[in-house]
Amino acid sequence: LSTGVLGALHQFAPVVGNRPLRSTRAAAVTMALFLPGVWTLAGGFAHGPSWLVPAGGITATTAILLAAWNLSGALSSKGKGVPLAGLRMSVGFLVLTASFGVLYAIDRETGWFPLLPTRVLAHAHLGLLGWLGMSYVAVAEKLWPMFLLAHRPGARSGALAVTFLGAGTPLVAVGLLGSWPIVTFLGGAAVLAGLGAHLVSLAGTIRARRRRLELLHGYVITSAAFLVVAMGLGVAAGLAPVSTTWRIRIVSGEVMALAAWLGLALLGHAHKVVPFIVWTKLRIDGRMPTGGKPLLFGDLFRNRAAQVTLGLAAGGFALALSGVLSATPALFGLGAAVAGGAGAVAVWNLATGPGLALARRATKREAVTA
């Protein structure tokens, strides 16, 4: 998720702030550091040796600090509204999340900062709500009206979403870190208000649409359904009179549902953003087909494969969430495999779709000529 959102910010921060990145070369270095850092970190946790964990953590954190510096140029604009304010906060939360994570990575051998369940959950909420969630909530206020062809009468709900989510997430993290229920409760209430305003903003955008429901609507609506589940689980974890074991299981389910919310949103918007980037590149390179029906963004991927991706992702996340809540490893593993299959289909579709579209146009042109 962070790889996708970090890449998207390098694309959208200059658009939102109307200023360029500080360095396109630094952006390339960020990717060159971040990708191997993430895979090294994951491999170290899964298989060892143990030194891979701090090595991957330090490499990925270095990439994140470089990205924060690079994005600061585009995000230093003034008067650009809710999306810019939200992205500034999200980058700040990204640095906090990375600092938290590298602290864990370095401390695994010494144990001077014990990995208590509440501390792990504080890290997860900083990342999922503050970094990834805030990025999506902020960018959506720019992308939804554009991609869904909607002209809303106002954007007050989006402003409330960014404000409450930005205020509540640190309180949730601090409350979990210090085991202070009242602080966690206050932060959770603010987060719920922010996420509720985000859902209101989505509903208003869909009502104001100028076209029929399409693929992206399916992704964002399904994504929003998982967000509602996450909100319900969060409330249950905080208020339900259950044992510690069940409370941790419910909160873990909330984290899984938040990941599903963001994963589906990222997949859905990728089917808009990637074709947009490819279409622009084709036009710049002079490879845009001439004559006949214009080549559209939707021509650059297979719509049926994108629908299959939605089904696999939604089903996989639902199975994984069921596995978490029921403590059934096999069910969780099956869900993870299905969701991974959705990612594989999406990569294949978005990578090969443009070539297929160009080949079809060339074949039709040859047939007409003959």
C-alpha positions in Angstrom: 0.0 0.0 0.0 2.8 2.4 0.9 4.6 1.8 -2.4 1.4 2.6 -4.4 0.5 5.7 -2.3 4.1 7.0 -2.3 4.2 6.7 -6.1 0.8 8.4 -6.4 2.0 11.3 -4.2 4.9 12.0 -6.5 2.3 12.3 -9.3 -0.4 14.3 -7.5 1.5 16.5 -5.0 2.7 18.7 -7.9 -0.8 18.8 -9.4 -2.4 19.7 -6.0 0.3 22.2 -5.0 0.9 23.6 -8.5 4.6 23.3 -7.9 7.2 20.8 -9.1 9.0 18.2 -7.0 12.4 19.4 -5.7 14.1 16.8 -7.9 12.9 14.1 -10.3 16.2 12.4 -9.8 15.5 12.2 -6.1 12.2 10.6 -6.9 14.0 7.9 -8.9 16.4 7.3 -6.0 13.5 7.1 -3.6 12.0 4.2 -5.6 15.4 2.5 -6.0 15.8 2.6 -2.2 12.2 2.0 -1.1 11.4 -1.1 -3.1 14.4 -3.2 -2.0 14.1 -1.8 1.5 10.5 -3.0 1.8 11.2 -6.5 0.4 14.3 -6.9 2.6 12.3 -5.9 5.6 9.5 -8.4 4.8 12.0 -11.2 3.9 13.8 -10.6 7.2 10.6 -10.9 9.2 9.4 -14.0 7.3 12.6 -16.0 6.8 15.6 -14.2 8.4 18.4 -13.8 9.0 17.6 -11.2 11.6 20.0 -8.5 10.3 17.8 -8.1 7.2 15.1 -6.5 9.4 17.1 -3.4 10.5 18.9 -3.2 7.1 15.5 -3.1 5.3 14.0 -0.7 7.9 16.9 1.7 7.6 16.9 1.6 3.8 13.1 2.2 3.5 13.2 5.0 6.1 16.0 6.7 4.2 13.8 6.6 1.1 10.9 8.0 3.1 12.9 10.9 4.4 14.1 11.6 0.9 10.6 11.5 -0.4 9.4 13.9 2.4 12.1 16.4 1.4 11.3 16.0 -2.3 7.5 16.4 -1.8 7.9 19.4 0.5 8.5 21.6 -2.5 5.2 20.8 -4.1 3.4 20.9 -0.7 4.8 24.3 0.3 2.1 26.2 -1.7 -0.5 28.2 0.1 -4.2 28.6 -0.4 -4.7 25.3 -2.3 -7.5 24.0 0.0 -8.3 20.7 1.6 -6.3 18.3 -0.6 -3.0 20.1 0.1 -3.6 20.4 3.8 -4.4 16.7 4.0 -1.3 15.7 2.0 1.0 17.8 4.3 -0.4 15.9 7.3 -0.1 12.6 5.6 3.5 13.1 4.8 4.1 14.0 8.4 2.4 10.9 9.6 4.5 8.9 7.1 7.7 10.1 8.7 6.3 9.3 12.2 5.2 5.8 11.0 8.6 5.1 9.5 10.4 6.3 12.6 8.2 4.1 14.7 8.9 1.1 12.4 12.6 1.5 12.2 12.7 1.8 16.0 11.0 -1.7 16.2 13.4 -3.1 13.6 16.5 -2.0 15.4 15.1 -3.0 18.8 14.2 -6.6 18.0 17.4 -8.0 19.3 17.8 -5.8 22.4 14.3 -5.6 23.7 14.6 -2.2 25.3 11.3 -1.1 23.7 9.0 -4.1 24.2 6.7 -4.9 21.3 3.5 -4.9 23.4 0.3 -5.5 21.5 -0.9 -1.9 22.2 2.3 -0.5 20.7 2.0 -2.7 17.5 -1.6 -1.4 17.2 -0.5 2.2 17.7 2.0 1.8 14.8 -0.7 0.2 12.6 -3.1 3.0 13.2 -0.6 5.7 12.6 0.2 4.1 9.2 -3.3 3.1 8.1 -5.2 6.1 9.4 -2.6 8.9 9.5 -0.4 8.1 6.5 -2.4 6.0 4.1 -5.9 7.0 5.2 -5.2 10.7 5.2 -3.5 10.5 1.8 -6.6 8.8 0.3 -9.1 11.1 2.1 -7.2 14.2 0.9 -6.5 13.1 -2.7 -10.0 11.8 -3.1 -11.3 15.3 -2.8 -9.4 16.1 -5.9 -9.8 12.8 -7.8 -13.4 11.9 -7.2 -15.0 15.0 -8.9 -12.6 14.5 -11.8 -12.7 10.7 -12.3 -16.4 10.3 -11.4 -17.4 13.4 -13.4 -19.3 15.0 -10.5 -19.8 18.7 -9.7 -20.7 18.9 -6.0 -22.2 22.1 -4.6 -19.6 22.2 -1.8 -16.7 20.3 -0.2 -17.4 21.0 3.5 -17.6 17.2 4.3 -14.1 16.7 2.8 -12.7 19.5 5.0 -14.3 18.0 8.1 -12.9 14.6 7.1 -9.3 15.9 6.9 -9.6 17.9 10.1 -11.1 15.2 12.3 -8.9 12.4 11.0 -5.8 14.6 11.4 -6.8 15.5 15.0 -7.9 12.0 16.1 -5.2 9.8 14.7 -2.4 11.1 17.0 -4.7 10.7 20.0 -5.5 7.1 19.2 -1.8 6.3 18.8 -0.8 8.1 22.1 -3.7 6.5 23.9 -2.7 3.0 22.8 1.0 3.7 23.5 0.3 4.9 27.1 -2.6 2.6 27.7 -4.8 5.6 28.4 -8.4 4.6 27.5 -9.9 8.1 27.7 -7.3 9.4 25.2 -7.9 6.5 22.9 -11.7 7.1 23.2 -11.4 10.8 22.4 -9.1 10.1 19.5 -11.4 7.3 18.2 -14.4 9.6 18.4 -12.6 12.2 16.2 -11.5 9.5 13.8 -15.0 8.2 13.5 -16.3 11.7 12.8 -13.6 12.2 10.1 -14.2 8.9 8.4 -18.0 9.5 8.6 -17.5 12.8 6.8 -15.4 11.1 4.2 -18.3 8.7 3.5 -20.7 11.6 3.3 -18.3 13.3 0.8 -18.3 10.1 -1.3 -22.1 9.8 -1.2 -22.4 13.5 -2.3 -20.0 12.9 -5.1 -21.9 9.8 -6.4 -25.2 11.7 -6.2 -23.8 14.6 -8.2 -22.3 12.4 -10.9 -22.8 13.3 -14.6 -22.5 9.7 -15.9 -23.9 6.3 -15.1 -22.3 4.0 -12.5 -19.1 2.4 -13.8 -16.1 0.4 -12.7 -14.5 2.9 -10.4 -17.9 3.4 -8.6 -17.8 -0.3 -7.9 -14.3 -0.1 -6.4 -15.0 2.9 -4.2 -18.4 1.7 -3.0 -17.0 -1.7 -2.1 -14.0 0.0 -0.5 -16.4 2.2 1.6 -18.3 -0.9 2.7 -15.0 -2.3 4.3 -14.5 1.1 5.9 -17.9 0.9 7.5 -17.0 -2.6 8.8 -13.7 -1.2 10.2 -15.5 1.6 12.0 -18.0 -0.9 13.5 -15.2 -3.1 14.7 -13.3 -0.2 16.1 -16.3 0.8 18.2 -16.8 -2.8 19.3 -13.2 -3.1 20.4 -13.4 0.1 22.4 -16.8 -0.4 24.1 -17.8 -4.1 24.0 -17.3 -6.0 27.4 -15.1 -8.7 26.0 -11.9 -10.5 27.1 -8.5 -9.1 26.2 -8.0 -11.9 23.7 -11.2 -11.0 21.9 -10.5 -7.3 22.1 -7.1 -7.9 20.3 -8.9 -10.1 17.7 -11.5 -7.4 17.0 -8.9 -4.7 16.7 -6.9 -6.9 14.4 -10.0 -7.3 12.3 -10.4 -3.5 12.3 -6.8 -3.2 11.0 -7.6 -5.9 8.3 -10.8 -4.0 7.3 -8.9 -0.7 7.0 -6.3 -2.4 4.8 -9.2 -3.7 2.6 -10.6 -0.2 2.4 -7.3 1.3 1.2 -6.4 -1.7 -1.0 -9.6 -1.6 -3.0 -9.4 2.2 -3.3 -5.8 2.0 -4.6 -6.7 -0.8 -7.1 -9.7 1.1 -8.3 -7.9 4.4 -8.8 -5.0 2.6 -10.4 -7.3 1.7 -13.3 -7.8 5.4 -13.9 -4.4 6.8 -13.0 -2.1 4.3 -14.8 -4.0 4.6 -18.2 -3.9 8.4 -17.8 -0.1 8.3 -17.4 0.4 5.9 -20.2 -2.0 7.9 -22.5 0.0 11.0 -21.8 3.3 9.2 -22.5 1.9 7.8 -25.9 0.9 11.3 -26.9 4.3 12.8 -26.0 6.2 10.0 -27.8 4.0 10.5 -30.9 2.6 7.0 -30.7 -1.0 8.0 -30.4 -3.1 6.3 -33.1 -4.6 8.7 -35.7 -7.9 8.3 -37.5 -11.1 6.6 -36.4 -12.4 6.7 -32.9 -10.0 8.4 -30.4 -8.0 6.2 -28.0 -9.5 6.7 -24.6 -8.2 5.9 -21.1 -10.6 2.9 -20.9 -9.1 1.4 -24.0 -5.8 0.9 -22.3 -6.9 -2.0 -20.1 -9.3 -4.9 -20.3 -12.6 -4.0 -18.6 -13.5 -7.6 -17.9 -10.2 -8.3 -16.2 -10.6 -5.1 -14.1 -14.0 -6.5 -13.0 -12.4 -9.8 -12.1 -9.8 -7.9 -10.1 -12.6 -6.2 -8.1 -14.3 -9.5 -7.4 -11.0 -11.3 -6.4 -9.9 -8.4 -4.2 -13.3 -8.0 -2.4 -13.6 -11.7 -1.9 -10.0 -12.1 -0.8 -10.2 -9.3 1.8 -13.5 -10.7 3.1 -12.1 -14.2 3.5 -9.0 -12.7 5.2 -11.1 -10.6 7.6 -13.2 -13.7 8.4 -10.0 -15.6 9.1 -8.8 -12.9 11.5 -12.1 -12.6 13.4 -12.5 -16.4 13.7 -8.8 -17.1 14.3 -8.7 -19.5 11.4 -5.2 -19.4 9.8 -6.3 -21.5 6.8 -9.1 -19.0 6.0 -6.9 -16.1 6.4 -4.3 -17.7 4.1 -6.9 -18.4 1.5 -8.1 -14.8 1.6 -4.5 -13.6 1.3 -3.9 -15.8 -1.8 -7.1 -14.6 -3.5 -6.3 -10.9 -2.8 -2.8 -11.6 -4.1 -4.3 -13.0 -7.2 -6.3 -9.8 -7.6 -3.0 -7.8 -7.5 -1.4 -10.1 -10.1 -4.4 -9.7 -12.5 -4.3 -5.9 -12.1 -0.5 -5.8 -12.8 -0.9 -8.0 -15.9 -3.9 -6.0 -17.1 -2.4 -2.5 -16.7 1.0 -3.6 -18.0 -0.2 -5.3 -21.2 -3.4 -3.4 -21.9 -1.7 -0.5 -23.7 0.2 -2.8 -26.1 -2.9 -4.7 -26.8 -4.9 -1.5 -27.6 -2.2 -0.3 -30.0 -2.0 -3.7 -31.7 -5.7 -3.7 -32.2 -5.7 -0.2 -33.7 -2.8 -1.2 -36.0 -4.7 -4.4 -37.2 -7.8 -2.4 -37.9 -5.9 0.2 -39.8 -4.2 -2.4 -41.9 -7.6 -4.1 -42.6 -9.1 -0.7 -43.7 -6.1 0.0 -45.9 -6.3 -3.5 -47.5 
